[in-house]
Amino acid sequence: MLNDKTILVTGGTGSFGKKFIKTILERYEPKKVIVYSRDELKQFEMQESATFKPSDEKIRYFIGDVRDLERLKRAMEDVDIVIHTAALKQVPAAEYNPFEAVKTNVIGGQNVIDAAMATSSVRKVIALSTDKAAAPINLYGATKLTSDKLFIAANNYKGKRNIKFSVVRYGNVMGSRGSVIPFFINKSKDGILPITDGRMTRFNITLQQGVDFVISCLEKMWGGELFVPKIPSYKIIDLAKAIDHNCKLEIVGIRPGEKIHEEMITETDSINTIEFENYFVILPTIFRELWDKEKFRKESNGTAGNYCEFGFKYNSGTNKHFLSVEELKALVKTI
């Protein structure tokens, strides 16, 4: 699917972008990979790294911001596939700088859609979402929910263009920049780990699992789906023990915009959700205009899925699979 294709990754110098590019260069023979991001230093460091330097002939580095529609149009010339990962992701930063988050996550998302529509070569676009977009209580989650809606709705007005838009939503990426694990590891040097709330749980996915899931969704997508992987949860207290069981735990209180438990599928979403063996799909509410819902359930995965019962929700606190302290220790060692 990715052989001889030109792939553009917005936010390509981020944790996911680099892992995704590394993976497809190892597994496939893409024609070209375009790194689209606004930080020249990160692009320079990526170019000079031992990981990407051997593939210089296939990688193009494009300085640009998703807020700049014309620049996106130029970058997408002759591109086949777009992976949209660029976003302002830090919850406190978005709360303090609200319209900056709107400009990048909402207006930037619409710019990606418009640029892809304006470029005749683009066939598939996948946008990355977050568990914070389900029933959001903070601005970051609200902007990502809006972005999700924009990408799903794009399928409804693409006209005769041969292009598909889908969304992938998952939980916290283990070890990504700014996430809790690097924060805890750094704080453990002081012998104290700050815990916002002892009841807190989170979904967990490794960077490689996230990349693999996006690649699998690229293969399956019909256009209009919101894909959600089945992944484990962990208790924040157990994570602290896995980092360093000798550290003192200090309860500091929940930060603005933070939840005790995260959701990826709300009870309301369950009405339009189909469960497959390893993932869920939240169907577009406009599915009648896009494709046949029952045909999708039976044929999109090779094995038929099941409609979720009303009242179902996919919540990190009620998840069937929780990581143990020992499992968390093993995963932390791989970061």
C-alpha positions in Angstrom: 0.0 0.0 0.0 2.8 2.4 0.8 5.3 1.2 -1.8 6.0 3.8 -4.5 3.8 6.4 -2.7 4.7 9.9 -1.6 3.7 10.5 2.0 3.5 13.8 3.9 3.6 13.9 7.7 2.6 17.1 9.4 4.4 17.5 12.6 6.9 15.1 11.2 9.7 15.9 13.7 7.5 15.0 16.7 7.6 11.7 18.5 4.9 10.0 16.4 6.1 11.5 13.2 9.7 10.3 13.5 8.6 6.8 14.6 6.1 6.6 11.7 8.7 7.6 9.2 11.3 5.3 10.6 8.8 2.4 10.4 7.6 2.9 6.9 11.2 3.3 5.6 12.1 0.0 7.2 9.0 -1.9 6.0 8.1 -0.4 2.7 9.6 1.3 -0.3 7.9 4.7 -0.4 8.8 7.0 -3.3 9.2 10.0 -1.0 8.5 11.0 2.6 7.9 14.7 3.3 8.5 16.0 6.8 6.3 19.1 7.3 7.0 21.1 10.4 7.8 24.6 11.6 10.9 24.0 13.7 14.1 24.2 11.7 16.3 23.0 14.5 14.3 19.7 14.9 14.5 19.2 11.2 18.2 19.7 11.2 18.7 17.3 14.1 16.5 14.7 12.3 18.5 15.1 9.1 21.8 14.6 11.0 20.6 11.6 13.1 22.0 8.2 12.3 18.4 6.9 12.1 17.4 9.1 9.1 20.6 10.1 7.4 20.9 6.8 5.4 17.5 7.6 3.8 18.3 11.2 2.8 17.5 10.5 -0.8 13.9 9.6 0.1 13.2 12.3 2.8 12.3 15.9 2.0 12.2 18.5 4.8 9.6 21.2 4.4 9.5 24.2 6.8 5.9 25.2 7.2 3.0 25.7 9.6 -0.4 24.1 9.3 -1.8 27.6 9.9 -0.5 28.5 6.4 -2.8 27.1 3.8 -0.8 28.2 0.7 2.3 26.5 2.1 0.4 23.3 2.7 -0.9 23.3 -0.8 2.7 23.6 -2.1 3.9 20.9 0.2 1.1 18.5 -1.0 1.9 18.7 -4.7 2.1 15.1 -6.0 1.5 13.6 -2.5 -0.6 10.4 -2.2 -1.1 10.1 1.5 -1.2 12.6 4.3 -0.8 11.8 8.0 -1.8 14.8 10.1 -0.1 14.8 13.5 0.7 18.5 14.0 -1.1 20.0 17.1 -0.7 22.0 20.2 -1.0 19.1 22.7 -0.2 20.4 26.2 -3.4 20.9 28.3 -2.1 23.7 30.5 -0.6 25.6 27.6 -3.9 25.4 25.7 -5.8 26.7 28.7 -3.4 29.6 29.0 -3.2 30.3 25.2 -6.7 29.3 24.0 -6.8 30.9 20.6 -3.3 29.7 19.7 -4.7 26.1 20.2 -7.7 27.0 18.1 -5.5 28.4 15.3 -3.3 25.3 15.2 -5.7 22.4 16.0 -8.9 23.7 14.4 -8.0 26.2 11.7 -4.8 24.2 10.9 -6.9 21.0 10.6 -9.2 22.7 8.1 -6.2 23.9 6.2 -4.9 20.3 5.9 -8.4 19.3 4.5 -8.6 22.2 2.1 -5.0 21.7 0.8 -5.6 17.9 0.3 -8.9 18.7 -1.6 -7.0 21.2 -3.7 -4.4 18.7 -4.7 -5.5 16.1 -7.2 -3.0 13.5 -6.2 -4.0 13.0 -2.5 -6.0 9.8 -2.0 -6.0 9.2 1.8 -5.8 11.5 4.8 -5.6 10.3 8.4 -5.7 12.7 11.3 -4.5 11.8 14.8 -6.8 12.5 17.7 -6.7 12.0 21.4 -8.8 10.4 24.2 -9.2 14.0 25.5 -11.5 14.7 22.5 -14.2 12.4 24.0 -16.5 14.4 26.2 -13.8 17.2 26.5 -13.5 19.3 29.6 -10.4 21.2 28.5 -9.7 23.4 25.5 -7.2 21.0 24.0 -9.8 18.2 24.0 -12.4 20.6 22.6 -10.2 21.7 19.7 -9.4 18.1 18.9 -13.0 17.1 18.9 -13.7 20.0 16.5 -10.8 18.8 14.4 -12.2 15.2 14.4 -15.6 16.5 13.2 -14.0 18.5 10.4 -12.1 15.5 9.0 -15.1 13.2 9.2 -17.4 15.8 7.6 -14.9 16.4 4.8 -16.0 13.1 3.2 -19.5 14.5 2.9 -18.5 17.4 0.6 -15.5 16.0 -1.3 -17.7 15.8 -4.4 -16.3 13.6 -7.1 -12.7 13.8 -5.7 -11.1 10.4 -5.2 -10.1 11.1 -1.6 -10.8 9.6 1.9 -10.5 11.2 5.3 -10.5 9.2 8.6 -9.4 9.8 12.2 -7.4 7.6 14.6 -8.0 8.2 18.3 -5.9 6.7 21.1 -4.7 7.4 24.7 -1.4 8.5 26.2 1.6 7.5 24.2 4.1 5.9 26.6 7.3 8.0 26.9 6.3 10.7 24.4 7.7 14.2 25.0 5.9 16.0 27.8 4.1 12.9 29.0 3.9 11.6 32.6 6.6 8.9 32.4 9.6 11.2 31.5 8.2 13.6 34.1 8.2 11.0 36.8 11.6 9.7 35.9 13.0 13.2 36.2 11.2 13.9 39.5 12.3 10.6 41.0 15.8 12.0 41.4 14.3 14.2 44.1 12.8 11.2 45.9 9.2 12.6 45.6 6.7 11.9 42.9 3.8 14.4 42.6 0.4 12.6 42.2 -2.6 14.8 41.1 -5.1 12.2 42.4 -4.6 8.7 43.7 -7.7 7.4 41.8 -6.5 8.6 38.4 -6.2 6.1 35.5 -5.0 6.5 31.9 -5.1 4.5 28.7 -1.7 3.5 27.5 -0.2 2.7 24.1 3.4 2.5 23.0 4.7 4.6 20.2 5.3 1.6 18.0 1.7 0.3 18.7 0.3 3.7 17.7 2.3 3.7 14.5 1.3 0.1 13.6 -2.4 1.0 14.3 -2.3 4.0 12.0 -0.7 1.9 9.2 -3.4 -0.8 9.6 -6.1 1.9 9.5 -4.6 3.3 6.3 -5.2 -0.2 4.8 -8.8 -0.6 6.1 -10.2 3.0 5.8 -13.4 3.6 3.8 -13.4 7.3 4.7 -15.4 8.7 7.6 -14.4 6.3 10.3 -13.0 7.2 13.7 -10.8 4.3 14.7 -10.1 3.5 18.4 -7.7 0.7 19.3 -8.2 -1.7 22.2 -5.4 -0.8 24.6 -4.7 -1.3 28.4 -5.1 1.2 31.2 -2.9 1.8 34.2 -3.4 3.4 37.6 -1.2 6.4 38.2 -0.2 5.1 41.6 1.0 1.8 40.0 3.0 3.8 37.4 4.7 5.7 40.3 5.6 2.4 42.0 7.0 1.1 38.7 9.2 4.2 38.3 10.6 4.0 41.8 8.8 2.3 44.7 11.1 4.1 47.2 9.9 7.5 46.2 7.4 9.4 48.5 4.1 10.1 46.8 2.8 13.6 47.3 -0.8 14.4 46.4 -0.9 17.8 44.7 -4.4 18.0 43.3 -5.9 17.9 39.8 -4.6 20.4 37.3 -7.0 22.6 35.3 -8.7 20.7 32.6 -7.7 17.3 33.9 -10.0 14.2 34.3 -9.8 11.4 36.9 -10.4 8.9 34.1 -10.2 9.3 30.3 -12.7 8.1 27.7 -12.2 7.2 24.1 -15.8 6.2 23.4 -18.6 7.9 25.3 -22.0 6.3 26.1 -23.6 8.5 23.4 -21.0 7.4 20.9 -21.9 3.7 21.5 -25.0 4.1 19.4 -22.8 4.5 16.3 -19.9 2.2 17.3 -18.9 -1.2 15.9 -16.6 -3.5 17.8 -14.0 -5.6 16.0 -11.5 -8.0 17.5 -8.7 -5.4 18.2 -10.4 -2.1 17.7 -13.6 -0.1 17.6 -15.0 2.2 14.9 -17.2 5.1 15.6 -19.3 5.5 12.5 -20.0 8.9 11.0 -23.5 10.2 11.9 -23.8 11.0 8.2 -23.0 7.4 7.1 -26.0 7.1 4.9 -24.5 9.5 2.5 -21.0 7.9 2.7 -21.4 4.2 2.6 -23.6 1.3 3.7 -23.3 0.7 7.5 -24.2 -2.9 7.4 -21.8 -3.7 4.5 -19.0 -1.9 6.5 -19.7 -4.0 9.6 -19.5 -7.3 7.5 -16.7 -6.5 5.0 -14.3 -3.8 6.2 -12.2 -6.1 8.4 -12.5 -9.5 6.8 -14.4 -10.7 9.9 -17.8 -9.1 10.8 -17.9 -6.8 13.7 -20.6 -6.3 16.3 -22.7 -3.3 17.2 -22.0 -2.0 20.7 -24.9 -2.1 23.1 -26.4 1.2 24.2 -24.8 2.3 27.4 -21.4 1.0 26.5 -18.4 3.3 27.0 -14.7 2.8 26.7 -13.3 4.4 29.8 -9.8 4.0 31.3 -11.3 3.5 34.8 -13.6 0.6 33.7 -11.3 -0.9 31.1 -11.1 -4.8 31.2 -7.3 -4.8 30.9 -5.1 -3.0 33.4 -1.3 -3.1 33.4 0.3 -4.4 36.5 3.3 -2.7 38.3 5.6 -5.4 36.9 4.3 -4.9 33.3 4.7 -1.2 33.7 8.3 -1.6 34.9 9.1 -3.7 31.8 7.5 -1.1 29.5 9.3 1.8 31.2 12.7 0.0 30.5 12.0 0.1 26.8 11.7 3.9 26.6 
